[in-house]
Amino acid sequence: MMSTAALRAALERLLLIRHRLLVLLLPWLALFGLGVPLVWQDLRQSLQAPLLSAQADLLSQSAQILVRSMASLRRDVTFLAQVLGDLPGGGVDGNPLAVKLLYSVAANTGYYDQVRWLDENGQERIRIDRRDDALEVVPPDALQNKLDRPYFATTMALGHGQLHISELDLKVEHGPVTRSPQPTLRVATPLFEAGRPRGIVIVNYRAERLLERLAGIGRQLAFDSYIVNNRGGWLLHPDHTQRWGWLLGHPERNIATQHPALWRQMQAHTHGLHRDDSGVWAYARFDPVDDPGADGTQDWQLIVRIPADALAAAEARWKLTLAALAGVALLVTVGLSAQLAWSLHLVEERGAELAMANAALQKNIDDLRALQAELARADKLSSLGLMVAGVAHELNTPLGSALMALSTAREDIQTLARRVNDGLRKSDLLAFLDSSREGLDLANRAVARAADLVRRFKQVAIDRTLMERRGFDLAEVLIDADHRLHKWDAASPVTLTLELAPGLHMESYPGPLGQVVTNLVDNALTHAFPDGRPGAITLRSAADGPDRVRISFADNGVGIPEENLRHIFDPFYTTRRHTGGTGLGLHVTHQIVSEVLGGQIHATSTHDGPQSGTCFTLVLPRIAPPHAPSG
């Protein structure tokens, strides 16, 4: 048992977190309130699905039984009419073969109460009766005239092969309804002999066996089977007292009175599903006449009901199970919420301590970012310094040529002055003019070359410092990006190959792009070829579709180990920190490519092998994003 001190501590803890616990529990309580009913609805549908499927199957099976039974009836009556109309020996009248034929059909089927031939005047000429399961050929003096019966006049008006099917009702013979009423269906067709009407052939079908068969297959599944006529009267009902109410003096015993909502739905739809307090009803309309042109007055409605008790029995156990699971889940939720609320309380208590630590950490981060920016600026200035040195080296050649031309011109002038004092000849003057012209041309070309170098250096310097966006030729910017690309050191063990596609125009930032190229050159010369190892560097550019360019910078140096390759663009990551490496070169390169030039850069490498080397691939848009940092 919990001690008093532990109980007091738990209560104090609960008081501290009560507001937070309530906030945490409210969404869960709402979720349980909404979720459990929804889960139950889904579970209920899943539980009912097998019952509904069995109900639909039973309804379909019942309809098929009725279809086959009615088809058999139609075949028998049509067969009798055809055979009687073609009997040898003088026709059907007084022919003993006719009696044998009707008797044979009644004996073979077992479910005909009467099989008759009525002549064109409505007089019974042959009648086979079934009484107490025994067949009897009714003698001539007991035969009746049925001229006044509606089924006779209706059938006589039909054409060859057409059928009349009466309503399903209780058998009425010689007056009132019999004491043991028999559900009866009359099927008749006209009889023609050599094209001449000879009356009708009619059978009285005992439908009780069919109805009980339909009721029986429903009972096997604990379902209730029903059939109602077009007026709503019960032809089949689990309660026998409900059947034939309109004929037995109980007109209130019908579906329209007892289940009005179901009856209204059945009137509006030929088939469907209906739910009420008594269960789930499935119904489908059946036409025993099987005539698309019929008016529907003889239609039946087949109905199968799943009783509410059967549904409740399937759901009761799962209701208890779901309630138990929901209760356990609720208790677990309360416990976890209380634990979480207490944890949040502890977090708040330590919040003040962490706030001071976070402030100190933020200051360190700000200092580190300032240092990173300073190093990046220093790297940029170092790059400009190397560029100045390279330009100065490039200027030596044209300026030396100009100086030599001027020195030669000075000497020629001095020589001309001496010749003037000694007596100038025409040939001396012409030689001076030719020499002066060549010297001036040489000096002019040298000065123009120097001016071009200064102009290009000025443009590169502006691009590097101001990051101005302008149009340019990609090949020119790549060559101007680093002075080493103009004239590679022939004494270096590393060779350079340029494969730059001409005519690739871009609208971008040449300064940052040049900084990227310089960083890649520095990175390759620093890391790819240690200890004077010979190798090769290849710089390529090409179009990558109409809107992009692809630049690759590859070397066949030692490569980068796989464990280092994933970190090469991280800030301050370097393998040469002890020799002055800052780890910012490739990080700055990545930032320029992605944030300024709007492109992508990735690296692939093979380390320490015959095919070792590293390749950096840049994919840049020809038109850079408009909002790039300036200054």
C-alpha positions as CSV (number, residue, x, y, z in Angstrom):
1,M,0.0,0.0,0.0
2,M,1.1,3.6,-0.7
3,S,2.5,5.4,2.4
4,T,1.0,8.6,3.7
5,A,4.0,10.6,2.6
6,A,3.9,9.2,-0.9
7,L,0.2,9.9,-1.2
8,R,0.7,13.4,0.0
9,A,3.5,13.9,-2.6
10,A,1.3,12.6,-5.3
11,L,-1.5,14.9,-4.4
12,E,0.8,17.9,-4.3
13,R,2.2,17.0,-7.7
14,L,-1.4,16.7,-9.0
15,L,-2.2,20.1,-7.7
16,L,0.8,21.6,-9.5
17,I,-0.1,20.1,-12.8
18,R,-3.9,20.1,-12.6
19,H,-4.4,22.9,-15.2
20,R,-1.9,21.5,-17.7
21,L,-3.4,18.0,-17.2
22,L,-6.9,19.3,-18.0
23,V,-5.6,21.0,-21.2
24,L,-3.8,17.8,-22.2
25,L,-6.9,15.6,-21.5
26,L,-9.5,17.7,-23.2
27,P,-8.5,16.8,-26.8
28,W,-8.3,13.1,-25.8
29,L,-11.7,13.2,-24.2
30,A,-13.1,14.9,-27.3
31,L,-11.4,12.2,-29.5
32,F,-12.8,9.4,-27.4
33,G,-16.3,11.0,-27.5
34,L,-16.3,11.2,-31.2
35,G,-14.0,8.3,-32.1
36,V,-15.6,5.5,-30.1
37,P,-19.0,5.9,-31.8
38,L,-17.4,6.1,-35.2
39,V,-15.4,3.0,-34.5
40,W,-18.5,1.3,-33.3
41,Q,-20.4,2.2,-36.5
42,D,-17.6,0.8,-38.6
43,L,-17.4,-2.3,-36.5
44,R,-21.2,-2.7,-36.6
45,Q,-21.1,-2.5,-40.4
46,S,-18.4,-5.1,-40.5
47,L,-20.4,-7.4,-38.2
48,Q,-23.6,-6.9,-40.3
49,A,-21.8,-7.4,-43.6
50,P,-21.9,-11.3,-43.5
51,L,-25.6,-11.2,-42.5
52,L,-26.5,-8.7,-45.2
53,S,-24.6,-10.8,-47.8
54,A,-26.5,-13.9,-46.7
55,Q,-29.7,-12.0,-46.8
56,A,-29.0,-10.8,-50.4
57,D,-28.1,-14.4,-51.4
58,L,-31.3,-15.7,-49.9
59,L,-33.4,-13.1,-51.7
60,S,-31.7,-14.0,-55.0
61,Q,-32.1,-17.7,-54.3
62,S,-35.8,-17.2,-53.6
63,A,-36.2,-15.3,-56.8
64,Q,-34.5,-18.0,-58.8
65,I,-36.8,-20.6,-57.3
66,L,-39.8,-18.6,-58.4
67,V,-38.4,-18.1,-61.9
68,R,-37.8,-21.8,-62.3
69,S,-41.2,-22.7,-61.0
70,M,-43.0,-20.3,-63.2
71,A,-41.0,-21.4,-66.2
72,S,-41.9,-25.0,-65.5
73,L,-45.6,-24.0,-65.3
74,R,-45.5,-22.2,-68.6
75,R,-43.7,-25.1,-70.3
76,D,-46.3,-27.6,-69.1
77,V,-49.3,-25.6,-70.2
78,T,-47.7,-24.7,-73.6
79,F,-46.8,-28.4,-74.1
80,L,-50.4,-29.5,-73.4
81,A,-51.8,-27.0,-75.8
82,Q,-49.4,-27.9,-78.6
83,V,-49.8,-31.6,-78.2
84,L,-53.6,-31.5,-77.9
85,G,-53.9,-29.3,-81.0
86,D,-51.9,-31.9,-83.0
87,L,-53.5,-35.1,-81.7
88,P,-54.0,-37.8,-84.4
89,G,-57.3,-39.7,-84.7
90,G,-59.8,-36.9,-85.4
91,G,-58.6,-34.2,-83.1
92,V,-59.0,-33.5,-79.4
93,D,-62.8,-33.9,-79.2
94,G,-63.6,-37.4,-77.8
95,N,-60.1,-38.5,-78.2
96,P,-58.9,-40.9,-75.4
97,L,-55.3,-39.8,-76.0
98,A,-56.3,-36.3,-74.7
99,V,-57.5,-37.8,-71.4
100,K,-54.3,-39.8,-71.1
101,L,-52.1,-36.8,-71.9
102,L,-53.7,-34.6,-69.2
103,Y,-53.7,-37.4,-66.7
104,S,-50.0,-38.1,-67.4
105,V,-49.0,-34.5,-66.9
106,A,-50.9,-34.3,-63.6
107,A,-49.4,-37.6,-62.4
108,N,-45.8,-36.7,-63.3
109,T,-45.7,-33.2,-61.7
110,G,-47.5,-33.9,-58.4
111,Y,-48.3,-30.3,-57.7
112,Y,-51.3,-29.7,-60.0
113,D,-54.7,-29.8,-58.3
114,Q,-56.6,-29.7,-61.6
115,V,-55.6,-30.1,-65.3
116,R,-58.5,-29.2,-67.6
117,W,-59.6,-28.6,-71.2
118,L,-62.5,-26.2,-71.6
119,D,-64.0,-26.0,-75.1
120,E,-64.8,-22.7,-76.9
121,N,-68.1,-22.5,-75.1
122,G,-66.6,-22.6,-71.6
123,Q,-67.7,-26.2,-71.0
124,E,-65.3,-28.5,-69.2
125,R,-64.6,-31.4,-71.6
126,I,-61.7,-33.1,-69.6
127,R,-60.9,-32.5,-66.0
128,I,-58.3,-34.3,-63.9
129,D,-58.7,-33.6,-60.1
130,R,-56.3,-34.4,-57.3
131,R,-58.0,-35.4,-54.1
132,D,-56.1,-36.6,-51.1
133,D,-53.0,-37.1,-53.3
134,A,-55.0,-39.3,-55.6
135,L,-55.9,-38.5,-59.2
136,E,-59.4,-38.7,-60.5
137,V,-60.8,-38.3,-64.1
138,V,-64.0,-36.4,-63.4
139,P,-67.0,-38.1,-65.2
140,P,-68.9,-36.2,-67.9
141,D,-72.0,-35.6,-65.7
142,A,-69.9,-33.8,-63.1
143,L,-68.2,-31.4,-65.5
144,Q,-69.1,-27.7,-65.2
145,N,-69.4,-24.8,-67.5
146,K,-66.9,-21.9,-66.7
147,L,-68.1,-19.5,-69.4
148,D,-68.7,-16.8,-66.7
149,R,-65.3,-17.1,-65.2
150,P,-63.0,-14.1,-65.9
151,Y,-60.0,-16.3,-66.6
152,F,-61.9,-18.1,-69.5
153,A,-62.8,-14.9,-71.3
154,T,-59.3,-13.5,-70.8
155,T,-57.6,-16.6,-72.1
156,M,-59.9,-17.0,-75.1
157,A,-58.8,-13.4,-76.2
158,L,-55.1,-14.4,-76.3
159,G,-53.2,-15.5,-79.4
160,H,-51.4,-18.7,-80.1
161,G,-48.7,-19.4,-77.5
162,Q,-49.8,-16.6,-75.1
163,L,-50.5,-17.4,-71.4
164,H,-52.8,-16.1,-68.8
165,I,-51.6,-16.3,-65.2
166,S,-54.1,-15.5,-62.5
167,E,-53.4,-13.9,-59.1
168,L,-52.2,-16.2,-56.4
169,D,-55.2,-16.7,-54.1
170,L,-57.1,-19.4,-52.1
171,K,-58.9,-22.1,-54.1
172,V,-62.6,-21.4,-54.6
173,E,-64.6,-24.2,-56.0
174,H,-68.4,-24.6,-55.8
175,G,-69.0,-21.5,-53.8
176,P,-67.2,-20.2,-50.7
177,V,-63.6,-20.7,-49.7
178,T,-62.9,-24.2,-48.6
179,R,-62.3,-25.1,-44.9
180,S,-58.7,-26.0,-45.7
181,P,-57.8,-23.3,-48.1
182,Q,-55.1,-24.1,-50.7
183,P,-53.0,-21.4,-52.3
184,T,-53.7,-21.7,-56.0
185,L,-52.3,-20.2,-59.1
186,R,-54.1,-20.8,-62.4
187,V,-52.2,-20.8,-65.7
188,A,-54.1,-21.1,-69.0
189,T,-53.4,-20.8,-72.7
190,P,-55.8,-21.0,-75.8
191,L,-56.1,-24.2,-77.7
192,F,-56.1,-24.2,-81.5
193,E,-56.8,-27.1,-83.7
194,A,-55.8,-26.6,-87.4
195,G,-55.9,-22.9,-86.7
196,R,-59.5,-23.0,-85.2
197,P,-60.0,-22.0,-81.6
198,R,-61.0,-25.0,-79.5
199,G,-61.1,-23.5,-76.0
200,I,-58.4,-23.3,-73.4
201,V,-56.0,-25.6,-71.5
202,I,-55.8,-24.6,-67.8
203,V,-53.9,-26.0,-64.8
204,N,-54.5,-25.2,-61.1
205,Y,-51.0,-25.1,-59.5
206,R,-50.9,-25.9,-55.8
207,A,-48.5,-23.2,-54.5
208,E,-48.4,-24.3,-50.9
209,R,-45.3,-26.5,-51.4
210,L,-43.5,-23.6,-53.2
211,L,-44.4,-21.1,-50.4
212,E,-43.2,-23.5,-47.6
213,R,-40.0,-24.2,-49.5
214,L,-39.2,-20.4,-49.6
215,A,-40.1,-20.1,-45.9
216,G,-37.9,-23.1,-45.1
217,I,-34.7,-21.8,-46.6
218,G,-35.2,-18.6,-44.6
219,R,-35.6,-20.5,-41.3
220,Q,-32.3,-22.3,-41.9
221,L,-30.5,-19.0,-41.5
222,A,-32.8,-17.6,-38.8
223,F,-34.2,-15.2,-41.3
224,D,-37.9,-14.5,-42.1
225,S,-39.2,-14.8,-45.6
226,Y,-42.3,-12.9,-46.9
227,I,-44.2,-12.5,-50.1
228,V,-46.9,-9.8,-50.6
229,N,-49.1,-9.1,-53.7
230,N,-49.4,-5.8,-55.4
231,R,-52.0,-4.6,-52.9
232,G,-49.8,-5.4,-49.9
233,G,-51.6,-8.6,-48.8
234,W,-49.5,-11.3,-47.2
235,L,-49.1,-14.4,-49.4
236,L,-46.2,-15.7,-47.2
237,H,-45.6,-14.8,-43.6
238,P,-43.9,-16.6,-40.7
239,D,-47.1,-16.1,-38.8
240,H,-49.7,-18.2,-40.6
241,T,-52.6,-16.2,-39.2
242,Q,-51.3,-13.1,-41.2
243,R,-51.6,-14.8,-44.6
244,W,-54.6,-14.2,-46.9
245,G,-56.1,-11.6,-44.6
246,W,-58.1,-9.9,-47.4
247,L,-59.8,-13.2,-48.3
248,L,-60.4,-14.4,-44.7
249,G,-62.1,-11.2,-43.4
250,H,-59.1,-9.5,-42.0
251,P,-58.2,-6.7,-44.5
252,E,-56.0,-5.0,-41.8
253,R,-53.5,-7.8,-42.0
254,N,-51.3,-6.4,-44.7
255,I,-47.9,-4.8,-45.0
256,A,-49.2,-1.3,-45.8
257,T,-50.9,-1.2,-42.4
258,Q,-48.3,-3.0,-40.3
259,H,-45.1,-1.5,-41.9
260,P,-46.2,1.7,-43.8
261,A,-42.7,3.1,-44.2
262,L,-41.4,-0.1,-45.7
263,W,-44.4,-0.3,-48.0
264,R,-43.9,3.3,-49.3
265,Q,-40.3,2.5,-50.1
266,M,-41.3,-0.7,-51.9
267,Q,-43.9,1.3,-54.0
268,A,-41.1,3.7,-55.1
269,H,-38.4,1.2,-55.8
270,T,-38.2,-2.2,-57.4
271,H,-35.6,-3.4,-54.9
272,G,-33.8,-2.1,-51.9
273,L,-33.0,-2.2,-48.2
274,H,-35.0,-0.9,-45.3
275,R,-34.1,-0.6,-41.6
276,D,-36.5,-0.2,-38.7
277,D,-36.9,-1.4,-35.1
278,S,-37.9,-4.9,-36.2
279,G,-34.7,-5.5,-38.2
280,V,-33.3,-5.1,-41.7
281,W,-35.6,-5.8,-44.7
282,A,-34.4,-6.6,-48.2
283,Y,-37.0,-6.7,-51.0
284,A,-37.2,-7.3,-54.7
285,R,-40.1,-7.1,-57.1
286,F,-41.1,-10.3,-59.0
287,D,-43.3,-10.5,-62.1
288,P,-44.9,-14.0,-62.3
289,V,-46.3,-13.2,-65.8
290,D,-42.8,-12.4,-67.1
291,D,-44.3,-9.9,-69.6
292,P,-42.5,-6.6,-70.1
293,G,-45.7,-5.0,-71.2
294,A,-47.7,-6.1,-68.1
295,D,-49.3,-3.4,-66.0
296,G,-47.8,-4.8,-62.7
297,T,-51.1,-5.6,-61.1
298,Q,-50.0,-9.2,-60.6
299,D,-46.4,-8.4,-59.3
300,W,-45.2,-9.9,-56.1
301,Q,-42.7,-8.5,-53.6
302,L,-40.2,-11.0,-52.2
303,I,-38.9,-9.9,-48.8
304,V,-36.3,-11.3,-46.5
305,R,-35.9,-9.8,-43.0
306,I,-33.0,-10.1,-40.6
307,P,-34.7,-9.9,-37.2
308,A,-33.5,-7.3,-34.8
309,D,-32.7,-10.1,-32.2
310,A,-30.3,-11.7,-34.7
311,L,-28.5,-8.4,-35.2
312,A,-28.4,-7.6,-31.5
313,A,-26.9,-11.0,-30.7
314,A,-24.1,-10.5,-33.1
315,E,-23.4,-7.0,-31.7
316,A,-23.7,-7.6,-28.0
317,R,-20.4,-9.3,-27.4
318,W,-18.5,-6.7,-29.4
319,K,-20.2,-3.8,-27.6
320,L,-18.8,-5.1,-24.3
321,T,-15.3,-5.7,-25.9
322,L,-15.2,-2.2,-27.4
323,A,-16.4,-0.6,-24.1
324,A,-13.6,-2.5,-22.2
325,L,-11.0,-1.4,-24.7
326,A,-12.1,2.2,-24.6
327,G,-12.0,2.2,-20.8
328,V,-8.5,0.8,-20.7
329,A,-7.4,3.2,-23.4
330,L,-8.9,6.1,-21.4
331,L,-7.1,5.0,-18.2
332,V,-3.8,4.7,-20.1
333,T,-4.4,8.1,-21.6
334,V,-5.0,9.7,-18.2
335,G,-1.8,8.1,-16.8
336,L,0.3,9.2,-19.8
337,S,-1.1,12.7,-19.8
338,A,-0.4,13.1,-16.1
339,Q,3.2,11.9,-16.7
340,L,3.6,14.3,-19.6
341,A,2.2,17.2,-17.6
342,W,4.7,16.5,-14.8
343,S,7.5,16.3,-17.4
344,L,6.4,19.6,-18.9
345,H,6.4,21.1,-15.4
346,L,10.0,19.9,-14.8
347,V,11.0,21.4,-18.2
348,E,9.6,24.8,-17.2
349,E,11.6,24.7,-14.0
350,R,14.7,24.1,-16.0
351,G,13.7,26.7,-18.5
352,A,15.4,29.6,-16.7
353,E,18.7,27.7,-16.5
354,L,18.5,26.8,-20.2
355,A,17.7,30.4,-21.1
356,M,21.0,31.6,-19.8
357,A,22.9,28.8,-21.5
358,N,21.0,29.5,-24.7
359,A,21.9,33.2,-24.5
360,A,25.6,32.3,-24.1
361,L,25.4,29.8,-26.9
362,Q,23.7,32.3,-29.2
363,K,26.5,34.8,-28.5
364,N,29.1,32.1,-29.5
365,I,27.1,31.4,-32.6
366,D,27.0,35.0,-33.6
367,D,30.8,35.3,-33.0
368,L,31.4,32.2,-35.1
369,R,29.2,33.6,-37.9
370,A,31.2,36.9,-37.8
371,L,34.4,34.9,-37.9
372,Q,33.1,32.9,-40.9
373,A,32.2,36.1,-42.7
374,E,35.6,37.6,-42.0
375,L,37.3,34.6,-43.3
376,A,35.2,34.6,-46.4
377,R,36.2,38.2,-47.0
378,A,39.8,37.4,-46.4
379,D,39.5,34.6,-48.8
380,K,38.0,36.9,-51.4
381,L,40.8,39.5,-50.9
382,S,43.4,36.8,-51.1
383,S,41.9,35.8,-54.4
384,L,42.0,39.4,-55.7
385,G,45.6,39.6,-54.5
386,L,46.6,36.6,-56.5
387,M,44.7,38.0,-59.5
388,V,46.7,41.3,-59.2
389,A,49.9,39.3,-59.2
390,G,48.8,37.3,-62.2
391,V,47.8,40.5,-64.1
392,A,51.2,42.1,-63.2
393,H,52.9,39.0,-64.6
394,E,50.7,39.2,-67.8
395,L,51.5,42.9,-68.2
396,N,55.3,42.2,-68.2
397,T,55.3,40.9,-71.8
398,P,53.4,43.7,-73.6
399,L,55.1,46.4,-71.5
400,G,58.5,44.9,-72.2
401,S,57.8,44.8,-75.9
402,A,56.7,48.5,-75.8
403,L,59.8,49.4,-73.8
404,M,62.0,47.7,-76.3
405,A,60.3,49.4,-79.2
406,L,60.7,52.8,-77.6
407,S,64.4,52.1,-76.8
408,T,65.0,51.2,-80.5
409,A,63.2,54.3,-81.6
410,R,65.4,56.4,-79.3
411,E,68.6,54.9,-80.7
412,D,67.3,55.4,-84.3
413,I,66.7,59.1,-83.5
414,Q,70.2,59.5,-82.1
415,T,71.6,57.8,-85.3
416,L,69.5,60.1,-87.5
417,A,70.8,63.2,-85.6
418,R,74.4,62.2,-86.3
419,R,73.7,61.6,-89.9
420,V,72.1,65.0,-90.2
421,N,75.4,66.6,-88.9
422,D,77.5,64.4,-91.3
423,G,75.2,64.9,-94.2
424,L,71.8,63.2,-94.4
425,R,71.1,60.9,-97.4
426,K,67.7,59.9,-98.7
427,S,68.4,56.2,-97.9
428,D,69.2,57.1,-94.3
429,L,65.9,58.9,-94.0
430,L,63.9,56.0,-95.6
431,A,65.6,53.5,-93.3
432,F,64.7,55.6,-90.3
433,L,61.1,55.9,-91.3
434,D,60.8,52.2,-91.8
435,S,62.3,51.4,-88.5
436,S,60.2,54.0,-86.7
437,R,57.0,52.7,-88.3
438,E,57.8,49.1,-87.2
439,G,58.7,50.2,-83.7
440,L,55.6,52.3,-83.3
441,D,53.4,49.4,-84.6
442,L,55.1,47.1,-82.0
443,A,54.6,49.6,-79.3
444,N,51.0,50.2,-80.3
445,R,50.2,46.5,-80.2
446,A,51.9,46.0,-76.8
447,V,50.1,49.0,-75.3
448,A,46.8,47.8,-76.7
449,R,47.4,44.3,-75.1
450,A,48.3,45.9,-71.8
451,A,45.1,48.1,-72.0
452,D,43.0,45.0,-72.7
453,L,44.5,43.2,-69.7
454,V,43.9,46.2,-67.5
455,R,40.3,46.4,-68.8
456,R,39.6,42.8,-68.1
457,F,41.2,42.9,-64.7
458,K,39.1,45.9,-63.9
459,Q,35.9,44.1,-64.9
460,V,36.8,41.0,-62.9
461,A,37.6,43.1,-59.9
462,I,34.3,45.0,-60.2
463,D,32.4,41.6,-60.5
464,R,34.2,40.2,-57.5
465,T,33.6,43.2,-55.2
466,L,30.1,44.4,-56.3
467,M,28.4,41.2,-57.5
468,E,26.7,43.0,-60.3
469,R,24.4,41.1,-62.6
470,R,25.1,41.4,-66.3
471,G,25.1,39.5,-69.6
472,F,28.3,37.7,-70.5
473,D,29.9,34.9,-72.5
474,L,30.5,31.9,-70.2
475,A,33.8,30.9,-71.8
476,E,35.3,34.4,-71.4
477,V,34.2,34.6,-67.7
478,L,35.6,31.2,-66.9
479,I,39.0,32.0,-68.5
480,D,39.1,35.4,-66.7
481,A,38.1,33.9,-63.4
482,D,41.7,33.0,-62.5
483,H,44.9,34.3,-63.9
484,R,46.4,30.8,-64.0
485,L,43.8,29.8,-66.6
486,H,45.2,32.3,-69.0
487,K,48.7,30.9,-69.0
488,W,49.2,27.7,-67.1
489,D,52.6,27.2,-65.5
490,A,54.5,24.9,-67.9
491,A,56.8,23.8,-65.1
492,S,53.9,22.5,-63.0
493,P,53.5,18.7,-62.9
494,V,49.8,19.2,-63.2
495,T,48.4,20.0,-66.7
496,L,45.3,21.9,-67.6
497,T,42.7,21.2,-70.3
498,L,40.0,23.7,-71.2
499,E,36.9,22.4,-73.1
500,L,34.7,25.4,-73.1
501,A,31.7,25.6,-75.5
502,P,31.6,28.9,-77.3
503,G,28.6,31.2,-77.6
504,L,26.9,30.3,-74.2
505,H,25.4,33.6,-73.2
506,M,24.3,34.0,-69.6
507,E,22.5,36.7,-67.6
508,S,24.0,36.2,-64.2
509,Y,26.7,37.2,-61.7
510,P,30.2,36.7,-63.2
511,G,32.0,37.8,-60.0
512,P,30.6,35.0,-57.8
513,L,31.0,32.5,-60.7
514,G,34.7,33.5,-61.0
515,Q,35.1,33.1,-57.2
516,V,33.7,29.5,-57.5
517,V,36.2,28.6,-60.3
518,T,39.1,30.1,-58.3
519,N,38.0,28.1,-55.2
520,L,37.8,24.9,-57.2
521,V,41.3,25.5,-58.7
522,D,42.8,26.2,-55.3
523,N,41.1,23.2,-53.8
524,A,42.4,20.8,-56.5
525,L,46.0,22.1,-56.4
526,T,46.0,22.0,-52.5
527,H,44.4,18.6,-52.0
528,A,44.3,16.5,-55.2
529,F,48.1,16.3,-55.9
530,P,50.1,16.0,-52.6
531,D,53.9,15.8,-52.6
532,G,54.3,17.1,-56.2
533,R,52.2,14.3,-57.7
534,P,51.7,14.8,-61.4
535,G,48.2,14.9,-62.8
536,A,45.6,16.7,-64.9
537,I,42.8,19.1,-64.4
538,T,39.9,19.5,-66.9
539,L,37.5,22.4,-67.0
540,R,34.4,21.8,-69.2
541,S,31.3,23.9,-70.0
542,A,28.4,22.9,-72.2
543,A,24.7,23.7,-72.7
544,D,22.3,21.6,-70.6
545,G,19.1,22.2,-72.5
546,P,17.8,25.7,-73.6
547,D,17.7,27.2,-70.1
548,R,20.7,25.8,-68.2
549,V,24.5,25.3,-68.6
550,R,26.6,22.5,-67.1
551,I,30.2,23.2,-65.8
552,S,32.4,20.3,-64.7
553,F,35.8,20.6,-62.9
554,A,37.6,17.3,-62.8
555,D,41.0,16.1,-61.6
556,N,42.7,12.7,-61.5
557,G,44.2,13.3,-58.1
558,V,44.1,11.1,-55.0
559,G,40.3,11.6,-54.6
560,I,38.3,12.1,-51.5
561,P,37.5,9.2,-49.0
562,E,33.8,8.3,-48.9
563,E,33.5,9.2,-45.2
564,N,34.8,12.7,-46.0
565,L,32.9,13.3,-49.2
566,R,29.5,13.8,-47.5
567,H,31.0,16.6,-45.4
568,I,33.0,18.6,-47.9
569,F,30.4,21.4,-48.2
570,D,30.0,21.7,-44.4
571,P,31.4,25.0,-42.9
572,F,34.8,24.6,-41.2
573,Y,35.3,21.0,-42.3
574,T,38.9,20.5,-43.4
575,T,41.5,17.8,-43.3
576,R,44.4,20.4,-43.3
577,R,43.6,22.5,-40.3
578,H,47.2,22.1,-39.0
579,T,48.5,23.6,-42.3
580,G,46.2,26.6,-42.3
581,G,43.0,25.2,-43.9
582,T,39.8,27.0,-42.8
583,G,37.2,24.6,-44.2
584,L,35.4,27.5,-45.8
585,G,36.4,27.3,-49.5
586,L,33.9,24.6,-50.6
587,H,31.3,25.8,-48.2
588,V,31.4,29.3,-49.7
589,T,31.4,27.7,-53.2
590,H,28.2,25.8,-52.3
591,Q,26.6,28.9,-50.9
592,I,27.4,31.0,-54.0
593,V,26.1,28.3,-56.4
594,S,22.9,27.7,-54.6
595,E,22.0,31.1,-53.1
596,V,23.5,33.6,-55.6
597,L,23.6,31.8,-58.9
598,G,20.5,29.7,-58.3
599,G,22.0,26.4,-59.3
600,Q,23.2,23.1,-57.9
601,I,26.6,21.6,-57.2
602,H,27.5,18.1,-56.4
603,A,30.7,16.1,-56.2
604,T,31.7,12.5,-57.1
605,S,35.0,11.0,-56.2
606,T,37.0,7.7,-56.3
607,H,39.7,7.4,-53.7
608,D,43.1,5.7,-54.0
609,G,42.9,3.6,-57.1
610,P,44.0,3.6,-60.7
611,Q,40.8,5.6,-61.6
612,S,41.0,7.9,-58.6
613,G,39.9,11.5,-58.9
614,T,37.2,14.0,-58.1
615,C,34.7,15.8,-60.3
616,F,32.6,18.8,-59.3
617,T,29.5,19.4,-61.4
618,L,27.6,22.7,-61.5
619,V,24.2,23.1,-63.2
620,L,23.3,26.8,-63.5
621,P,20.4,28.6,-65.0
622,R,21.3,30.8,-67.9
623,I,19.2,33.6,-66.3
624,A,20.1,33.8,-62.6
625,P,17.5,34.6,-59.9
626,P,16.7,38.3,-59.7
627,H,17.2,38.8,-56.0
628,A,20.9,38.2,-55.2
629,P,22.8,39.9,-52.5
630,S,24.8,42.9,-53.6
631,G,27.9,44.7,-52.3
